[in-house]
Amino acid sequence: MRKGPRGDRVVTVAFYGPDNRHATKVVAAVNQPGESLQLNKWFAEDGDVRDSDSIMQAVADYLDKHGAEAFVVTPGVYGCPHEEGIDYPEGKVCLKCSYWIEHDREAIFDA
């Protein structure tokens, strides 16, 4: 990927997992001014989504379909794959991913 602005259609790709080494979920969000946010999620039943050729190809196809021009990609696993208000109560922590209770997910940007 080339650095610098490439257009208005911005894509964010984030990886999520039970700890900072295993990504079991990838989310791609396409945002262009004046359009509704387009969001898709992929999950690995076994292993890491980053090691799955089929999942990563599906992400690439999704980005192509939406004409992605600029990318923001998390440099590592960004947090728990479970969703607040869906998989566990709002304002609480995910008890399935105890690693994230004691670790700051924003720290991946400090490395």
Residue frames relative to the residue before (quaternion, step in Angstrom):
aa qw qx qy qz dx dy dz
M 1.0000 0.0000 0.0000 0.0000 0.00 0.00 0.00
R 0.3732 -0.7115 0.5509 0.2258 3.52 -1.07 0.76
K 0.4253 -0.6969 0.5170 0.2572 3.55 -1.12 0.68
G 0.6719 0.4957 -0.3739 0.4038 3.54 -1.24 0.50
P 0.6645 -0.5199 0.3557 0.4021 3.59 -1.24 0.35
R 0.1041 -0.8096 0.5772 0.0228 3.56 -0.98 0.89
G 0.7882 -0.2133 0.1439 0.5591 3.61 1.21 -0.10
D 0.6545 -0.5451 0.3777 0.3631 3.51 -1.36 0.03
R 0.6384 0.5122 -0.3373 0.4652 3.59 1.13 -0.49
V 0.0440 -0.8369 0.5434 -0.0492 3.55 -0.06 1.38
V 0.1503 -0.7783 0.6065 0.0614 3.54 -0.98 0.93
T 0.1437 -0.7496 0.6397 0.0907 3.53 -1.04 0.86
V 0.0742 -0.7728 0.6301 0.0177 3.55 -0.91 1.00
A 0.0181 0.8062 -0.5881 0.0622 3.56 -0.73 1.10
F 0.2613 -0.7519 0.5916 0.1282 3.52 -1.12 0.83
Y 0.0925 -0.7955 0.5988 0.0051 3.55 -1.02 0.91
G 0.1269 0.8013 -0.5779 0.0886 3.56 -1.09 0.65
P 0.6960 -0.4910 0.3282 0.4084 3.56 -1.29 0.15
D 0.7762 0.0564 -0.0576 0.6253 3.60 1.28 -0.31
N 0.6970 -0.5087 0.3156 0.3947 3.57 -1.25 -0.02
R 0.6828 0.4869 -0.2898 0.4613 3.62 1.24 0.03
H 0.7633 0.3273 -0.1733 0.5293 3.60 1.16 -0.46
A 0.1383 -0.7890 0.5959 0.0571 3.58 -0.67 1.10
T 0.0879 -0.8167 0.5701 0.0145 3.55 -0.56 1.18
K 0.7584 0.2384 -0.1350 0.5914 3.57 1.34 -0.14
V 0.0517 -0.7542 0.6529 0.0484 3.55 -1.13 0.73
V 0.1258 -0.7789 0.6132 0.0382 3.54 -1.01 0.92
A 0.0750 -0.7673 0.6358 0.0373 3.56 -0.98 0.91
A 0.0557 -0.7903 0.6101 -0.0109 3.54 -0.85 1.06
V 0.1703 -0.7760 0.6035 0.0680 3.56 -0.83 1.07
N 0.0062 -0.8086 0.5860 -0.0526 3.54 -0.72 1.12
Q 0.0759 0.7656 -0.6352 0.0684 3.54 -0.81 1.05
P 0.5624 -0.6149 0.4223 0.3568 3.59 -0.89 0.88
G 0.8116 0.2596 -0.2113 0.4789 3.54 -0.98 0.93
E 0.7049 0.3826 -0.2628 0.5363 3.61 1.25 -0.02
S 0.5359 -0.6025 0.4662 0.3638 3.55 -1.19 0.42
L 0.5946 -0.5832 0.4289 0.3500 3.54 -1.17 0.66
Q 0.1985 -0.7526 0.6189 0.1055 3.57 -0.94 0.94
L 0.0079 0.8237 -0.5622 0.0731 3.58 -0.63 1.12
N 0.0436 0.7805 -0.6232 0.0230 3.56 -1.04 0.78
K 0.1840 -0.7769 0.5979 0.0713 3.55 -1.20 0.70
W 0.0906 -0.7625 0.6390 0.0469 3.52 -1.19 0.73
F 0.1597 -0.7984 0.5782 0.0515 3.55 -1.05 0.81
A 0.3039 -0.7114 0.5996 0.2050 3.55 -1.18 0.63
E 0.3873 -0.7078 0.5411 0.2371 3.56 -0.79 1.01
D 0.7729 0.0481 0.0092 0.6327 3.54 1.04 -0.90
G 0.7996 0.3060 -0.2062 0.4738 3.57 -1.06 0.63
D 0.6325 -0.5282 0.4443 0.3514 3.49 -1.38 -0.45
V 0.5146 -0.6581 0.4474 0.3191 3.61 -0.84 0.93
R 0.6395 0.5527 -0.3252 0.4241 3.59 1.07 -0.71
D 0.6858 0.4527 -0.2709 0.5014 3.58 1.25 -0.38
S 0.5941 0.5763 -0.3536 0.4358 3.58 1.29 -0.07
D 0.3702 -0.7414 0.5186 0.2106 3.58 -0.48 1.21
S 0.6722 0.5067 -0.3156 0.4380 3.60 0.92 -0.85
I 0.6616 0.4845 -0.3189 0.4753 3.62 0.95 -0.77
M 0.6840 0.4752 -0.3058 0.4613 3.59 0.82 -0.90
Q 0.6141 0.5185 -0.3503 0.4809 3.63 1.10 -0.58
A 0.6308 0.5246 -0.3308 0.4664 3.59 1.02 -0.77
V 0.6288 0.5141 -0.3307 0.4806 3.61 1.02 -0.76
A 0.6601 0.5056 -0.3073 0.4628 3.60 0.89 -0.94
D 0.6461 0.5148 -0.3151 0.4672 3.59 0.97 -0.84
Y 0.6327 0.5325 -0.3185 0.4633 3.58 1.02 -0.84
L 0.6663 0.4982 -0.2990 0.4674 3.58 0.93 -0.90
D 0.6382 0.5129 -0.3173 0.4785 3.59 1.02 -0.80
K 0.6392 0.5500 -0.3193 0.4324 3.58 0.93 -0.93
H 0.7540 0.3758 -0.1935 0.5028 3.56 1.04 -0.83
G 0.4653 -0.7252 0.4211 0.2833 3.59 1.23 0.24
A 0.0907 0.8349 -0.5350 0.0916 3.56 0.98 0.86
E 0.1710 -0.8072 0.5624 0.0530 3.55 -0.93 1.00
A 0.7840 0.1105 -0.0545 0.6084 3.58 1.13 -0.61
F 0.1985 -0.8103 0.5482 0.0596 3.56 -1.02 0.83
V 0.0650 -0.7147 0.6933 0.0653 3.49 -1.26 0.68
V 0.0028 0.8058 -0.5897 0.0539 3.57 -0.62 1.15
T 0.4520 -0.6698 0.5053 0.3029 3.57 -0.86 0.91
P 0.4706 -0.7081 0.4521 0.2697 3.59 -0.96 0.83
G 0.7876 0.0782 -0.0534 0.6089 3.59 1.25 -0.04
V 0.7117 -0.3707 0.3256 0.5000 3.55 -1.23 -0.46
Y 0.3176 -0.8190 0.4625 0.1205 3.54 -0.61 1.23
G 0.7943 -0.2252 0.1566 0.5420 3.61 1.11 -0.35
C 0.7720 -0.3520 0.2893 0.4431 3.49 -1.40 -0.18
P 0.4424 -0.7134 0.4719 0.2694 3.62 -0.95 0.79
H 0.5960 0.5643 -0.3619 0.4420 3.58 1.26 -0.24
E 0.3583 -0.7703 0.5012 0.1644 3.56 -1.08 0.74
E 0.4853 -0.6665 0.4962 0.2721 3.51 -0.91 1.06
G 0.7930 0.2654 -0.2225 0.5012 3.56 -0.92 0.93
I 0.7153 0.3549 -0.2399 0.5521 3.58 1.27 -0.23
D 0.8012 0.2560 -0.1117 0.5292 3.56 0.73 -1.12
Y 0.7702 0.0277 -0.0278 0.6367 3.57 1.28 -0.38
P 0.6680 -0.5583 0.3162 0.3768 3.61 -1.14 0.59
E 0.6096 -0.5475 0.4448 0.3616 3.56 -1.22 0.65
G 0.8258 0.2409 -0.1867 0.4746 3.56 -1.03 0.84
K 0.6362 0.4936 -0.3276 0.4942 3.58 1.28 -0.01
V 0.4569 -0.6413 0.5223 0.3275 3.58 -1.30 -0.09
C 0.5272 -0.6133 0.4823 0.3365 3.54 -1.22 0.51
L 0.3000 -0.7798 0.5271 0.1550 3.55 -0.62 1.11
K 0.5810 0.5813 -0.3739 0.4297 3.59 1.26 -0.20
C 0.7618 0.2931 -0.1464 0.5589 3.59 1.19 -0.55
S 0.0947 -0.8580 0.5034 0.0390 3.55 0.55 1.19
Y 0.5186 0.6417 -0.4219 0.3760 3.61 1.14 -0.48
W 0.7267 0.4623 -0.2523 0.4411 3.60 0.85 -0.98
I 0.5104 0.6253 -0.4348 0.3993 3.61 1.21 -0.19
E 0.7917 0.3168 -0.1378 0.5038 3.56 1.00 -0.86
H 0.7128 0.4164 -0.2550 0.5035 3.62 1.22 0.02
D 0.4087 -0.7093 0.5307 0.2194 3.54 -1.06 0.86
R 0.3585 -0.7612 0.4969 0.2124 3.59 -0.50 1.13
E 0.5906 0.5810 -0.3637 0.4258 3.61 1.16 -0.48
A 0.5287 0.6616 -0.3993 0.3512 3.61 1.22 -0.41
I 0.5507 0.6156 -0.4132 0.3833 3.64 1.13 -0.40
F 0.6579 0.5149 -0.3155 0.4501 3.58 1.15 -0.48
D 0.6133 0.5604 -0.3335 0.4456 3.58 1.30 -0.25
A 0.5561 0.6491 -0.3816 0.3519 3.60 1.20 -0.42
